[in-house]
Amino acid sequence: MKKITCLLTAVLAGTFSFASAGEFDTTVDMRATSATTFSVEGRIEGLGTVDLMVDTGSGYMTINEEMLAQLEAAGRARYVKDLRGRLANGNELTVPVYMIEAVSIGGGCWLKDVEAAVFPGATRPILGLSALQRAAPFIFSFEPPRLVLSNCLTTAGSPSSGDVADLAAFDK
């Protein structure tokens, strides 16, 4: 019995981790836009301020073709691959995926090189897992509605002033 208890303790210890520096250090309030939909203010370098619908069921951040055109004109996006996937309604769609240079979630959490799927038409931008996993571990809270993010980068300047933020934190 003692061997089983020691083995069980060792297995359970491996499944738990403690928060370390850089984890859960940025809180972003969300707005409830319906009973089940939440959004946050975001910023995409080369595009400006955007309203991002938070969707933990979406594998990718998404933008639309108009947004991509602006990002390409500013030199802030590069093609990565084509992605074939199934939409929530069951339809299949092939969309291009682009690497976006810098994305801010709520003004306090900057992420570098985020993959975004590009959808046709005037679809709204979605904050999906390709961005959220960069700020992992993260907590999605319903009451109060907020995201608590980890491993965020910050900029020296105010991201909300002008169209170009100080991206010194992103230098390679």
Z-matrix of the N, CA and C atoms (Angstrom, degrees):
N
C 1 1.442
C 2 1.524 1 111.06
N 3 1.342 2 116.38 1 -37.17
C 4 1.451 3 120.86 2 -179.54
C 5 1.526 4 110.65 3 -63.69
N 6 1.367 5 117.51 4 -38.45
C 7 1.464 6 121.27 5 178.60
C 8 1.523 7 110.75 6 -65.05
N 9 1.326 8 117.59 7 -40.27
C 10 1.464 9 121.89 8 179.36
C 11 1.521 10 109.95 9 -65.37
N 12 1.335 11 117.77 10 -42.49
C 13 1.458 12 121.31 11 178.67
C 14 1.523 13 111.00 12 -62.70
N 15 1.325 14 118.24 13 -42.77
C 16 1.468 15 122.19 14 178.56
C 17 1.524 16 110.64 15 -64.70
N 18 1.322 17 117.10 16 -42.05
C 19 1.466 18 121.41 17 178.98
C 20 1.522 19 110.77 18 -64.64
N 21 1.334 20 117.12 19 -45.13
C 22 1.454 21 121.76 20 179.05
C 23 1.529 22 110.70 21 -62.59
N 24 1.326 23 117.86 22 -41.77
C 25 1.461 24 122.12 23 178.07
C 26 1.523 25 110.38 24 -61.89
N 27 1.330 26 117.71 25 -42.72
C 28 1.466 27 121.72 26 179.87
C 29 1.523 28 111.30 27 -65.15
N 30 1.318 29 117.38 28 -41.25
C 31 1.465 30 121.31 29 179.08
C 32 1.521 31 110.46 30 -65.81
N 33 1.332 32 117.09 31 -46.88
C 34 1.460 33 120.32 32 179.73
C 35 1.517 34 111.89 33 -64.44
N 36 1.299 35 118.11 34 -37.32
C 37 1.464 36 121.25 35 178.84
C 38 1.521 37 110.41 36 -61.87
N 39 1.303 38 117.99 37 -33.63
C 40 1.467 39 121.55 38 179.39
C 41 1.510 40 113.13 39 -73.70
N 42 1.349 41 118.50 40 -16.06
C 43 1.459 42 120.70 41 -178.71
C 44 1.524 43 112.65 42 -92.58
N 45 1.313 44 118.06 43 -11.43
C 46 1.449 45 121.33 44 179.98
C 47 1.516 46 109.35 45 -108.08
N 48 1.330 47 116.23 46 142.77
C 49 1.456 48 119.70 47 173.24
C 50 1.518 49 108.11 48 -134.49
N 51 1.290 50 115.50 49 152.40
C 52 1.442 51 121.02 50 -179.45
C 53 1.513 52 109.34 51 -100.85
N 54 1.337 53 116.81 52 147.44
C 55 1.460 54 121.60 53 178.90
C 56 1.518 55 109.08 54 -64.54
N 57 1.316 56 115.99 55 140.76
C 58 1.456 57 121.07 56 177.26
C 59 1.515 58 109.04 57 -121.88
N 60 1.335 59 116.70 58 178.57
C 61 1.457 60 121.19 59 179.95
C 62 1.520 61 109.39 60 -55.12
N 63 1.298 62 116.94 61 136.36
C 64 1.451 63 121.69 62 -179.73
C 65 1.516 64 113.27 63 92.44
N 66 1.329 65 117.71 64 -8.95
C 67 1.451 66 120.45 65 178.92
C 68 1.523 67 110.04 66 -99.00
N 69 1.331 68 115.41 67 136.40
C 70 1.458 69 123.55 68 177.30
C 71 1.522 70 111.93 69 56.93
N 72 1.332 71 116.17 70 41.88
C 73 1.451 72 120.14 71 -176.39
C 74 1.524 73 114.22 72 -104.14
N 75 1.337 74 118.39 73 -2.22
C 76 1.459 75 121.03 74 -179.58
C 77 1.525 76 109.51 75 -131.34
N 78 1.328 77 116.32 76 124.90
C 79 1.463 78 121.82 77 178.69
C 80 1.526 79 108.86 78 -110.56
N 81 1.334 80 115.52 79 130.95
C 82 1.457 81 121.98 80 -179.86
C 83 1.523 82 107.86 81 -125.67
N 84 1.333 83 116.27 82 119.98
C 85 1.457 84 119.90 83 177.01
C 86 1.520 85 110.07 84 -71.75
N 87 1.330 86 116.04 85 140.09
C 88 1.466 87 121.72 86 175.93
C 89 1.520 88 108.43 87 -106.74
N 90 1.330 89 115.53 88 156.32
C 91 1.456 90 122.01 89 173.19
C 92 1.518 91 107.97 90 -105.96
N 93 1.319 92 116.61 91 131.75
C 94 1.459 93 120.53 92 175.07
C 95 1.522 94 106.98 93 -81.98
N 96 1.341 95 116.57 94 115.14
C 97 1.461 96 120.05 95 -179.91
C 98 1.516 97 111.42 96 -95.41
N 99 1.311 98 117.00 97 -10.94
C 100 1.469 99 124.11 98 172.07
C 101 1.524 100 105.93 99 -161.89
N 102 1.304 101 116.52 100 -172.62
C 103 1.461 102 119.77 101 -178.80
C 104 1.517 103 112.07 102 -65.03
N 105 1.326 104 117.28 103 -25.31
C 106 1.463 105 119.94 104 -175.50
C 107 1.524 106 113.76 105 -129.00
N 108 1.320 107 118.71 106 7.16
C 109 1.461 108 121.60 107 -177.35
C 110 1.519 109 110.26 108 -120.21
N 111 1.340 110 115.41 109 134.57
C 112 1.456 111 121.15 110 -179.62
C 113 1.521 112 109.16 111 -127.94
N 114 1.319 113 115.79 112 150.63
C 115 1.458 114 119.47 113 177.13
C 116 1.523 115 109.70 114 -138.84
N 117 1.339 116 114.71 115 160.24
C 118 1.458 117 122.32 116 177.15
C 119 1.524 118 108.03 117 -134.71
N 120 1.313 119 114.86 118 155.48
C 121 1.462 120 118.80 119 172.79
C 122 1.514 121 107.70 120 -76.76
N 123 1.308 122 115.72 121 135.42
C 124 1.447 123 120.79 122 177.80
C 125 1.513 124 110.21 123 -130.67
N 126 1.291 125 115.32 124 173.91
C 127 1.457 126 121.65 125 176.67
C 128 1.520 127 106.65 126 -144.73
N 129 1.320 128 115.63 127 131.86
C 130 1.454 129 121.55 128 176.48
C 131 1.514 130 106.81 129 -117.61
N 132 1.333 131 116.98 130 119.21
C 133 1.456 132 120.80 131 -179.25
C 134 1.522 133 109.67 132 -58.93
N 135 1.324 134 116.03 133 129.19
C 136 1.451 135 122.54 134 -177.58
C 137 1.517 136 111.90 135 95.07
N 138 1.317 137 116.75 136 -7.47
C 139 1.463 138 121.60 137 -178.43
C 140 1.521 139 111.48 138 -125.93
N 141 1.323 140 117.12 139 -42.10
C 142 1.459 141 121.35 140 -178.62
C 143 1.515 142 111.94 141 107.67
N 144 1.326 143 115.38 142 -157.55
C 145 1.460 144 122.79 143 -176.69
C 146 1.529 145 110.53 144 -75.37
N 147 1.325 146 115.72 145 135.88
C 148 1.463 147 122.29 146 178.41
C 149 1.520 148 108.88 147 -137.21
N 150 1.326 149 115.81 148 152.52
C 151 1.454 150 122.04 149 174.23
C 152 1.524 151 106.51 150 -95.31
N 153 1.321 152 117.93 151 116.07
C 154 1.460 153 122.86 152 -176.23
C 155 1.524 154 110.78 153 -103.69
N 156 1.319 155 116.68 154 123.41
C 157 1.459 156 120.35 155 172.97
C 158 1.530 157 107.04 156 -77.70
N 159 1.326 158 117.71 157 128.38
C 160 1.460 159 122.61 158 -179.50
C 161 1.528 160 108.00 159 -84.16
N 162 1.340 161 115.70 160 122.81
C 163 1.468 162 120.04 161 -177.82
C 164 1.532 163 108.92 162 -139.80
N 165 1.331 164 116.20 163 97.58
C 166 1.463 165 120.17 164 -179.85
C 167 1.521 166 112.21 165 -73.39
N 168 1.331 167 117.47 166 -7.44
C 169 1.460 168 121.58 167 176.38
C 170 1.516 169 112.85 168 -91.51
N 171 1.319 170 116.86 169 -6.35
C 172 1.461 171 121.70 170 178.58
C 173 1.529 172 108.70 171 -94.07
N 174 1.309 173 116.08 172 126.61
C 175 1.462 174 119.96 173 -178.67
C 176 1.520 175 113.84 174 -69.18
N 177 1.326 176 116.12 175 -24.31
C 178 1.460 177 120.34 176 -176.23
C 179 1.516 178 111.50 177 -128.57
N 180 1.325 179 115.30 178 150.85
C 181 1.449 180 120.78 179 163.53
C 182 1.524 181 104.79 180 -65.35
N 183 1.324 182 117.92 181 146.36
C 184 1.459 183 119.71 182 177.74
C 185 1.523 184 110.58 183 -128.02
N 186 1.322 185 114.16 184 147.42
C 187 1.460 186 122.95 185 172.15
C 188 1.519 187 106.32 186 -133.50
N 189 1.341 188 117.24 187 171.91
C 190 1.459 189 118.96 188 177.73
C 191 1.531 190 110.22 189 -105.97
N 192 1.322 191 116.11 190 174.68
C 193 1.470 192 121.44 191 -175.11
C 194 1.523 193 112.86 192 -63.27
N 195 1.326 194 117.71 193 -35.62
C 196 1.464 195 120.67 194 178.49
C 197 1.531 196 110.37 195 -64.10
N 198 1.319 197 115.80 196 -43.00
C 199 1.460 198 120.05 197 178.13
C 200 1.527 199 110.58 198 -62.39
N 201 1.337 200 116.06 199 -43.01
C 202 1.459 201 119.77 200 178.65
C 203 1.516 202 111.31 201 -59.35
N 204 1.332 203 117.71 202 -42.97
C 205 1.468 204 121.02 203 -179.81
C 206 1.528 205 110.68 204 -58.65
N 207 1.333 206 116.84 205 -41.92
C 208 1.467 207 120.71 206 178.54
C 209 1.530 208 111.26 207 -66.71
N 210 1.324 209 116.65 208 -40.68
C 211 1.468 210 120.55 209 179.90
C 212 1.529 211 110.89 210 -66.53
N 213 1.320 212 117.24 211 -40.72
C 214 1.465 213 120.39 212 178.53
C 215 1.524 214 110.94 213 -65.57
N 216 1.335 215 117.01 214 -40.71
C 217 1.464 216 120.93 215 178.65
C 218 1.529 217 111.14 216 -62.39
N 219 1.321 218 116.53 217 -31.57
C 220 1.468 219 121.61 218 179.09
C 221 1.528 220 112.19 219 -88.21
N 222 1.343 221 117.19 220 -2.45
C 223 1.468 222 120.49 221 -179.01
C 224 1.511 223 113.71 222 70.52
N 225 1.341 224 117.72 223 29.17
C 226 1.466 225 121.95 224 -174.65
C 227 1.519 226 113.96 225 -110.48
N 228 1.339 227 118.37 226 8.96
C 229 1.464 228 120.98 227 179.41
C 230 1.519 229 109.09 228 -143.23
N 231 1.344 230 115.33 229 144.07
C 232 1.465 231 119.33 230 175.83
C 233 1.527 232 109.42 231 -136.68
N 234 1.323 233 114.38 232 142.73
C 235 1.464 234 121.44 233 -178.14
C 236 1.519 235 110.50 234 -64.55
N 237 1.346 236 116.76 235 138.63
C 238 1.460 237 122.59 236 178.62
C 239 1.523 238 111.00 237 -114.71
N 240 1.351 239 117.11 238 -52.35
C 241 1.466 240 120.53 239 -174.59
C 242 1.521 241 109.75 240 -172.36
N 243 1.315 242 115.25 241 171.78
C 244 1.464 243 121.06 242 169.14
C 245 1.518 244 107.71 243 -98.43
N 246 1.318 245 115.52 244 146.44
C 247 1.458 246 121.83 245 -177.25
C 248 1.526 247 108.55 246 -128.98
N 249 1.315 248 116.19 247 126.46
C 250 1.464 249 120.36 248 175.28
C 251 1.517 250 107.16 249 -104.79
N 252 1.320 251 115.46 250 126.84
C 253 1.455 252 118.88 251 -177.49
C 254 1.506 253 112.23 252 -146.38
N 255 1.316 254 113.94 253 171.66
C 256 1.464 255 121.59 254 179.69
C 257 1.520 256 107.97 255 -105.81
N 258 1.320 257 115.56 256 129.44
C 259 1.461 258 121.97 257 178.35
C 260 1.527 259 109.90 258 -80.58
N 261 1.323 260 116.19 259 167.63
C 262 1.465 261 121.32 260 -179.56
C 263 1.529 262 111.78 261 -58.87
N 264 1.347 263 117.06 262 -29.68
C 265 1.464 264 120.12 263 -179.46
C 266 1.531 265 112.85 264 -83.62
N 267 1.337 266 117.91 265 1.20
C 268 1.458 267 122.44 266 177.44
C 269 1.516 268 114.37 267 96.81
N 270 1.338 269 118.03 268 -15.22
C 271 1.462 270 120.66 269 178.13
C 272 1.521 271 111.05 270 -70.09
N 273 1.341 272 115.91 271 149.17
C 274 1.458 273 120.88 272 174.78
C 275 1.517 274 109.27 273 -100.17
N 276 1.330 275 115.72 274 147.07
C 277 1.453 276 121.75 275 -177.00
C 278 1.521 277 108.61 276 -148.58
N 279 1.333 278 116.32 277 140.37
C 280 1.456 279 121.20 278 173.16
C 281 1.522 280 107.68 279 -105.73
N 282 1.330 281 115.97 280 125.69
C 283 1.463 282 121.38 281 -178.31
C 284 1.522 283 109.34 282 -131.53
N 285 1.335 284 117.01 283 151.34
C 286 1.464 285 119.00 284 174.62
C 287 1.536 286 110.33 285 -78.23
N 288 1.318 287 114.85 286 150.45
C 289 1.465 288 121.73 287 175.30
C 290 1.522 289 107.32 288 -114.79
N 291 1.332 290 116.07 289 131.47
C 292 1.456 291 122.40 290 179.49
C 293 1.523 292 109.63 291 -121.12
N 294 1.318 293 115.61 292 149.10
C 295 1.455 294 121.97 293 173.81
C 296 1.521 295 107.10 294 -89.91
N 297 1.333 296 116.38 295 120.46
C 298 1.456 297 122.03 296 178.41
C 299 1.523 298 107.33 297 -95.43
N 300 1.317 299 115.96 298 133.26
C 301 1.470 300 121.70 299 -173.79
C 302 1.524 301 113.80 300 -59.42
N 303 1.326 302 118.48 301 -48.84
C 304 1.466 303 120.11 302 -176.81
C 305 1.524 304 110.29 303 -153.36
N 306 1.336 305 115.40 304 135.17
C 307 1.467 306 123.25 305 179.88
C 308 1.524 307 107.94 306 -131.97
N 309 1.322 308 115.67 307 136.72
C 310 1.459 309 120.94 308 175.78
C 311 1.522 310 109.09 309 -112.09
N 312 1.308 311 115.45 310 137.11
C 313 1.464 312 122.05 311 174.43
C 314 1.520 313 106.69 312 -108.46
N 315 1.318 314 116.12 313 112.45
C 316 1.457 315 120.81 314 176.93
C 317 1.513 316 115.20 315 69.03
N 318 1.309 317 118.29 316 11.54
C 319 1.455 318 121.33 317 178.34
C 320 1.524 319 114.20 318 83.05
N 321 1.313 320 118.62 319 -19.14
C 322 1.461 321 120.26 320 -176.44
C 323 1.511 322 114.71 321 -107.02
N 324 1.308 323 117.28 322 -8.03
C 325 1.458 324 120.59 323 -177.28
C 326 1.523 325 109.17 324 -127.90
N 327 1.319 326 116.82 325 106.44
C 328 1.466 327 122.32 326 178.82
C 329 1.514 328 109.96 327 -99.91
N 330 1.316 329 115.52 328 133.76
C 331 1.459 330 123.18 329 178.54
C 332 1.518 331 108.55 330 -120.99
N 333 1.304 332 116.01 331 139.13
C 334 1.453 333 121.50 332 -179.37
C 335 1.530 334 109.37 333 -104.83
N 336 1.338 335 116.10 334 143.77
C 337 1.469 336 122.89 335 174.22
C 338 1.533 337 112.48 336 53.86
N 339 1.313 338 115.55 337 68.86
C 340 1.462 339 122.27 338 179.85
C 341 1.528 340 108.53 339 -102.36
N 342 1.333 341 116.96 340 130.81
C 343 1.460 342 121.15 341 176.56
C 344 1.523 343 109.47 342 -78.40
N 345 1.352 344 114.79 343 134.62
C 346 1.463 345 120.70 344 178.62
C 347 1.519 346 109.57 345 -133.30
N 348 1.322 347 116.20 346 131.81
C 349 1.462 348 121.55 347 173.80
C 350 1.530 349 107.36 348 -80.90
N 351 1.329 350 115.86 349 141.55
C 352 1.464 351 120.93 350 -177.07
C 353 1.529 352 108.98 351 -106.52
N 354 1.336 353 115.65 352 116.49
C 355 1.457 354 120.97 353 -178.95
C 356 1.524 355 110.30 354 -99.72
N 357 1.321 356 116.16 355 148.63
C 358 1.468 357 119.77 356 -179.99
C 359 1.529 358 111.65 357 -72.16
N 360 1.329 359 114.19 358 161.74
C 361 1.459 360 119.95 359 175.46
C 362 1.511 361 112.50 360 76.83
N 363 1.321 362 114.92 361 -157.79
C 364 1.463 363 121.80 362 -175.55
C 365 1.522 364 110.99 363 -102.38
N 366 1.328 365 116.92 364 40.60
C 367 1.459 366 119.96 365 -179.64
C 368 1.523 367 110.53 366 -63.67
N 369 1.301 368 115.65 367 149.76
C 370 1.467 369 120.04 368 -179.65
C 371 1.527 370 109.41 369 -79.31
N 372 1.322 371 117.23 370 150.14
C 373 1.468 372 119.65 371 178.50
C 374 1.522 373 111.22 372 -72.30
N 375 1.326 374 114.64 373 143.81
C 376 1.459 375 121.94 374 -178.09
C 377 1.522 376 109.51 375 -121.62
N 378 1.309 377 115.70 376 135.14
C 379 1.456 378 122.45 377 172.89
C 380 1.515 379 106.69 378 -91.74
N 381 1.333 380 116.52 379 96.31
C 382 1.456 381 122.32 380 -178.22
C 383 1.518 382 111.79 381 -103.84
N 384 1.317 383 115.40 382 -168.04
C 385 1.459 384 120.95 383 -172.61
C 386 1.529 385 114.71 384 -68.45
N 387 1.342 386 119.42 385 -25.96
C 388 1.468 387 118.89 386 178.77
C 389 1.522 388 110.72 387 -61.38
N 390 1.331 389 117.80 388 -27.59
C 391 1.461 390 121.57 389 174.68
C 392 1.524 391 111.02 390 -91.76
N 393 1.325 392 116.86 391 -47.65
C 394 1.469 393 119.85 392 -175.70
C 395 1.524 394 113.03 393 -61.62
N 396 1.342 395 117.64 394 -34.50
C 397 1.467 396 118.29 395 179.98
C 398 1.528 397 111.37 396 -67.35
N 399 1.337 398 117.02 397 -22.39
C 400 1.466 399 120.35 398 176.17
C 401 1.527 400 110.58 399 -70.29
N 402 1.341 401 116.70 400 -22.45
C 403 1.464 402 121.91 401 179.15
C 404 1.529 403 110.72 402 -107.16
N 405 1.325 404 115.76 403 26.68
C 406 1.467 405 121.43 404 -178.58
C 407 1.522 406 110.49 405 -86.96
N 408 1.322 407 116.39 406 154.10
C 409 1.454 408 126.02 407 -4.15
C 410 1.528 409 110.05 408 -68.57
N 411 1.339 410 115.28 409 149.86
C 412 1.453 411 119.83 410 177.56
C 413 1.523 412 109.43 411 -134.59
N 414 1.330 413 114.25 412 160.56
C 415 1.466 414 121.53 413 178.73
C 416 1.523 415 107.60 414 -121.73
N 417 1.317 416 116.89 415 130.56
C 418 1.456 417 123.96 416 173.72
C 419 1.521 418 106.42 417 -105.31
N 420 1.321 419 117.23 418 113.60
C 421 1.460 420 121.77 419 -177.05
C 422 1.526 421 110.18 420 -110.33
N 423 1.333 422 116.18 421 132.87
C 424 1.458 423 121.03 422 176.11
C 425 1.526 424 112.00 423 -84.18
N 426 1.328 425 116.98 424 -39.25
C 427 1.464 426 122.51 425 -176.82
C 428 1.509 427 109.96 426 -128.44
N 429 1.280 428 120.86 427 101.42
C 430 1.460 429 127.46 428 -4.37
C 431 1.528 430 110.15 429 -76.28
N 432 1.338 431 117.50 430 157.31
C 433 1.465 432 119.44 431 -179.80
C 434 1.530 433 111.15 432 -70.94
N 435 1.343 434 115.04 433 110.51
C 436 1.467 435 119.06 434 -179.96
C 437 1.520 436 109.95 435 -161.30
N 438 1.326 437 113.76 436 158.16
C 439 1.459 438 122.30 437 170.57
C 440 1.513 439 107.43 438 -107.10
N 441 1.313 440 117.03 439 136.83
C 442 1.455 441 121.85 440 172.35
C 443 1.518 442 104.81 441 -115.73
N 444 1.332 443 115.91 442 116.25
C 445 1.458 444 122.53 443 -169.49
C 446 1.518 445 112.16 444 -112.65
N 447 1.318 446 115.87 445 158.83
C 448 1.459 447 123.00 446 179.61
C 449 1.520 448 109.98 447 -122.85
N 450 1.309 449 115.34 448 164.47
C 451 1.463 450 122.78 449 170.36
C 452 1.520 451 113.85 450 54.74
N 453 1.319 452 116.63 451 37.71
C 454 1.458 453 121.65 452 179.64
C 455 1.523 454 110.29 453 -85.02
N 456 1.325 455 114.91 454 148.44
C 457 1.451 456 121.35 455 171.85
C 458 1.521 457 107.56 456 -95.31
N 459 1.330 458 116.79 457 154.53
C 460 1.458 459 121.25 458 175.43
C 461 1.514 460 108.60 459 -122.93
N 462 1.328 461 116.22 460 160.73
C 463 1.460 462 120.49 461 177.12
C 464 1.516 463 108.82 462 -110.22
N 465 1.320 464 116.19 463 158.06
C 466 1.459 465 120.61 464 -180.00
C 467 1.523 466 110.90 465 -74.50
N 468 1.342 467 117.03 466 -34.54
C 469 1.462 468 121.95 467 179.61
C 470 1.510 469 110.26 468 -93.60
N 471 1.301 470 115.07 469 174.27
C 472 1.462 471 120.35 470 178.02
C 473 1.517 472 109.98 471 -81.88
N 474 1.330 473 119.12 472 116.99
C 475 1.450 474 121.27 473 -179.42
C 476 1.523 475 113.38 474 -60.50
N 477 1.323 476 118.01 475 -20.42
C 478 1.453 477 119.36 476 -176.84
C 479 1.520 478 113.44 477 -88.91
N 480 1.335 479 118.71 478 -3.71
C 481 1.461 480 119.81 479 -178.66
C 482 1.521 481 110.74 480 -99.50
N 483 1.312 482 116.26 481 119.50
C 484 1.455 483 121.36 482 178.60
C 485 1.510 484 112.04 483 74.04
N 486 1.331 485 116.09 484 -175.89
C 487 1.457 486 120.88 485 -179.10
C 488 1.517 487 112.89 486 -91.02
N 489 1.336 488 117.44 487 -14.09
C 490 1.455 489 119.70 488 -176.80
C 491 1.518 490 109.11 489 -123.56
N 492 1.311 491 116.44 490 122.80
C 493 1.460 492 121.39 491 177.47
C 494 1.516 493 108.92 492 -93.89
N 495 1.314 494 116.50 493 163.35
C 496 1.452 495 121.51 494 174.98
C 497 1.520 496 107.75 495 -73.02
N 498 1.315 497 116.61 496 112.56
C 499 1.467 498 120.70 497 -177.00
C 500 1.523 499 111.61 498 -101.93
N 501 1.321 500 117.80 499 26.36
C 502 1.457 501 120.81 500 -179.72
C 503 1.516 502 111.46 501 -57.80
N 504 1.322 503 117.23 502 -30.83
C 505 1.465 504 121.22 503 179.83
C 506 1.526 505 111.18 504 -66.43
N 507 1.334 506 117.55 505 -17.36
C 508 1.446 507 120.83 506 -176.36
C 509 1.525 508 113.43 507 -98.99
N 510 1.338 509 117.92 508 -1.30
C 511 1.460 510 120.03 509 -179.76
C 512 1.514 511 109.84 510 -57.54
N 513 1.327 512 115.17 511 139.03
C 514 1.471 513 119.90 512 -178.45
C 515 1.511 514 110.36 513 -83.47
